[in-house]
Amino acid sequence: MAEFDYYEILGIERNASDQEIKRAYRNMVRKYHPDVAEDKEKAQEEMIKVNEAYAVLSDADKRAYYDSYGQAPGAGPSGGFGGFGGFGGFGGFGDIFESFMNMGGRRDERQPRRGRDIRLGVTITLEEAYTGCTKEVEYKVHESCLTCKGKLTVEPDGVEVCPTCRGAGRVQKQINIGFGTLAQVVECPTCGGRGQKVVKPCPECKGQGVVEVTKRLDIKIPAGIETGNGLRLPDCGEPGANGGPRGSVIVIVEVAEDKRFVREGADLLYRKNITFTQAALGAEVEIEQVTGKSEKLRIPAGTQPGATFRIKGKGMPEFRSARFGDLHVVVQVIVPTKLNDKQKKLLEEFQEAGPQEAKEPSKGFFGRIHDAIFG
């Protein structure tokens, strides 16, 4: 997993749009500008993180990979920031500022562009994560308007050259950068960079060229999936602009907590209550599994409270693997609250028969987890 959370670095939510990511990056560039930041060394360090976060989250494929695995494609074991520089990595502030200014609107809106990804969430049970399952998801997406076929108008004279940019799609704007002004080329606010203005919009889509529709998809969720894993469905997201490809639907999975088991990766932790006679004399008990079936476990005589037993291969399947984790059973000895006269007499005789020796068990890793969770 990455040492830093890219979304936290940019100060955005995990479902942030491409525009929100871009806007957050611009704000960070301003915040850590060498002429503004009081601690220039710290600003340099923070900008290294900002650069990598934006490089990953602004790329649809890298973002999908990061959402699934918690690190950027090709990152080392620590998922660190080894391959990115601060302001210096851009060849000085001039280069990064130019990069920032270019994001403001020099992209030609008439060029083909990939559609926006749609991010959804789905919650499944631990049993569904064990077996794999299919879930239906519902979402809203834009489709090309059937009335105008995406042309924004149905009238022959419904579109004219934009009077603001005169068809260029871009205009020049003066901005204040703190130590002067700079001419920035931005997309035309009148036509949105298209170079044309719709004067007689389509009555169905109101001149947008697309309409919002509701879609449903069946998502196949593989066995062993864990909370935070993402599944990418290509070509199911928002349509591209000017003939560009569609975006993807990215489904982030959450596995609900189970009252019976605690999950640690592919391993499961289970608490089994036994009587003090079973602990003292030994017994064969049934251990519940995720699917509801039972597994036999032999409890040896003299078992102490908190002792942990491992049933190999009876845990969760590993994600995208044929291997299974283990089931760790932590024994809890239950003392009876009521005894009849015969039971009391036998226990008194047992107590008088001789010393009762016991050894503190070695709980191991999962035993300590059990204590932390159940007390």
DADAMO-V747589 format. One record per backbone hydrogen bond with DSSP energy under -0.5 kcal/mol. NH is the residue of the N-H (numbers start at 0). CO is the residue of the C=O. If there is no record, write none. Layout:
nh:NH co:CO
nh:NH co:CO
This chain:
nh:1 co:69
nh:2 co:77
nh:5 co:3
nh:8 co:4
nh:9 co:5
nh:10 co:6
nh:11 co:6
nh:15 co:12
nh:20 co:16
nh:21 co:17
nh:22 co:18
nh:23 co:19
nh:24 co:20
nh:25 co:21
nh:26 co:22
nh:27 co:23
nh:28 co:24
nh:29 co:25
nh:30 co:26
nh:31 co:27
nh:32 co:29
nh:35 co:32
nh:36 co:32
nh:39 co:37
nh:42 co:38
nh:43 co:39
nh:44 co:40
nh:45 co:41
nh:46 co:42
nh:47 co:43
nh:48 co:44
nh:49 co:45
nh:50 co:46
nh:51 co:47
nh:52 co:48
nh:53 co:49
nh:54 co:50
nh:55 co:51
nh:56 co:52
nh:57 co:53
nh:58 co:55
nh:59 co:57
nh:62 co:58
nh:63 co:59
nh:64 co:60
nh:65 co:61
nh:66 co:62
nh:67 co:63
nh:68 co:64
nh:69 co:65
nh:74 co:71
nh:78 co:75
nh:83 co:80
nh:89 co:86
nh:90 co:87
nh:91 co:86
nh:94 co:91
nh:95 co:91
nh:96 co:92
nh:97 co:93
nh:98 co:94
nh:99 co:95
nh:100 co:96
nh:101 co:97
nh:102 co:98
nh:103 co:99
nh:103 co:100
nh:104 co:101
nh:105 co:101
nh:108 co:106
nh:110 co:107
nh:112 co:240
nh:114 co:244
nh:117 co:247
nh:119 co:249
nh:121 co:251
nh:123 co:253
nh:128 co:124
nh:129 co:125
nh:130 co:126
nh:131 co:127
nh:132 co:220
nh:134 co:218
nh:136 co:216
nh:138 co:214
nh:140 co:212
nh:142 co:210
nh:144 co:208
nh:148 co:144
nh:149 co:144
nh:150 co:147
nh:157 co:154
nh:159 co:196
nh:161 co:194
nh:165 co:161
nh:167 co:164
nh:170 co:185
nh:172 co:183
nh:174 co:181
nh:176 co:174
nh:176 co:179
nh:181 co:174
nh:183 co:172
nh:183 co:181
nh:185 co:170
nh:185 co:183
nh:186 co:103
nh:187 co:168
nh:191 co:187
nh:192 co:187
nh:193 co:190
nh:196 co:159
nh:198 co:157
nh:198 co:196
nh:199 co:157
nh:201 co:151
nh:205 co:201
nh:207 co:204
nh:210 co:142
nh:212 co:140
nh:214 co:138
nh:216 co:136
nh:218 co:134
nh:218 co:216
nh:219 co:217
nh:220 co:132
nh:220 co:218
nh:221 co:219
nh:223 co:128
nh:224 co:221
nh:227 co:252
nh:228 co:225
nh:230 co:250
nh:232 co:248
nh:233 co:231
nh:235 co:232
nh:235 co:246
nh:236 co:246
nh:237 co:115
nh:238 co:141
nh:239 co:243
nh:240 co:112
nh:243 co:240
nh:246 co:237
nh:248 co:232
nh:249 co:117
nh:249 co:247
nh:250 co:230
nh:250 co:248
nh:251 co:119
nh:251 co:249
nh:252 co:228
nh:252 co:250
nh:253 co:121
nh:255 co:123
nh:255 co:253
nh:257 co:260
nh:261 co:268
nh:263 co:266
nh:266 co:263
nh:267 co:325
nh:268 co:261
nh:269 co:327
nh:270 co:259
nh:271 co:269
nh:271 co:329
nh:273 co:331
nh:275 co:333
nh:278 co:274
nh:279 co:275
nh:280 co:276
nh:281 co:277
nh:282 co:298
nh:284 co:282
nh:284 co:296
nh:286 co:294
nh:287 co:285
nh:288 co:292
nh:291 co:288
nh:294 co:286
nh:296 co:284
nh:298 co:282
nh:298 co:296
nh:299 co:297
nh:301 co:278
nh:302 co:278
nh:302 co:299
nh:305 co:330
nh:306 co:303
nh:308 co:328
nh:310 co:326
nh:311 co:309
nh:313 co:310
nh:314 co:324
nh:315 co:265
nh:317 co:322
nh:318 co:223
nh:319 co:222
nh:320 co:317
nh:324 co:265
nh:324 co:315
nh:326 co:310
nh:327 co:267
nh:327 co:325
nh:328 co:308
nh:328 co:326
nh:329 co:269
nh:329 co:327
nh:330 co:306
nh:330 co:328
nh:331 co:271
nh:332 co:330
nh:333 co:273
nh:333 co:331
nh:334 co:332
nh:343 co:339
nh:344 co:340
nh:345 co:341
nh:346 co:342
nh:347 co:343
nh:348 co:344
nh:349 co:345
nh:350 co:346
nh:351 co:347
nh:352 co:348
nh:353 co:349
nh:353 co:350
nh:356 co:354
nh:362 co:360
nh:366 co:362
nh:367 co:363
nh:368 co:364
nh:369 co:365
nh:370 co:366
nh:371 co:367
nh:372 co:368
nh:373 co:369
nh:374 co:369
nh:374 co:370
